[in-house]
Amino acid sequence: MDLKLATEIGKCLSNQTRFQIMEWLKEPEKNFPPHESLRHFDEGVCVTYIQEKAGLSQSTISTYLTNMEKCGLLISTRHGKWSYFRRNEETIKQFVKYIT
């Protein structure tokens, strides 16, 4: 972890909705309905569920998630036309270690 990456992560987390997304994804089984096709959260949470919970437009949520993925906070997986996101716990640990 370097200062540039830590700053980018800090910027991502400075937005209340993006911070909430990180909280929701920490325990997806408590915050989102089960996936009909995957039946588990190992691959993450479908963008549709995140967008519905946040109550923002699909384009806004997609932009948020893309930026969070670019700085390493999230990992995405595609299944057909659907994208799923989960937390990147390794990057989160590195960020916490860097700032403490």
N, C-alpha and C positions, 0 to 999 in steps of 0.2 A: 504494500500500500504506500502510495506517495501523496504528497500534498495536493496535487492536481486532482487525483481520483477522490480523495477524501472531501475536497471542496465540491466536486460534482455530486457526490452522494449527499452531502449536506444540503445542496440546492434542491435535490429531489425530495428530501425529507422535510424541507421548509414549507411545503404545500400541505394543508390539512388533509385533503382527500388522498394524496399519495401516501401520507403517513398512515391514514386509516386503512388503506389497501394493505400496507405492510402488516398492520395489526390483524386484519381479517385473515390474511394468508398464513399467519402464524398458527392458527387453529381452524383450518378450512372446514372441517367436519362440523364445527359449532356455528359457523357463519354463512355457509352456503348449502343449498340442497344437494343431495347426492347426484352424481352424473348418471344419466340413464345408460349411456354407452360404456363408460369406463368403470362404474360402480365403486370407484375409490378416488383418492386425491393424490396418488403417487405422481401423476403427470402434471398436477396443478389444478387450477380452477379455470373454467371456460370464461373467456372475455365477456360473454353475454351475462353471466351471473355477476361478475364484478361490476359491469356497467349498470345493471338493474339495481344492485345494492347501493351504488354511489349516487344514482339518480341523475347522472350526467349523460350527455350525448355519446354515442358510440365513437365518434371521431375524437372527442376530448379524452375519453378513457384510453383509446388506442394510442394517442400521443403520449399520455402519462406512462402507460405500460412500456412503450418503446423506449422512452427516455430512461426509465428505471432499469430496463434490461441493458441498455448501452453502458450504464455506469456499474453494472454487475449486481444490482440488488435483486433482480429477478432472472429466472431461467424460463424460457418458453419452449413449448413442445407443440408441434402441429399434428393433428389427426384429420386428414382430409382437408376440409375448408375451415375447420375449427382450431383456434389457438388456445392453449392452456398455459397458465403462468403459476409458478411457485417461487418461494423465496430461495435465494442463494445464501444458505446459512454460512458458508465459508467466507464469502465477502463481508457479510454482516459481522462475523467474528473479527475479521481483520480490521474493519472500520472501528469497531468498539475498542480493540486493542490499540489502534493508532491514536485515538483521541483520549485515551485514559492514561 
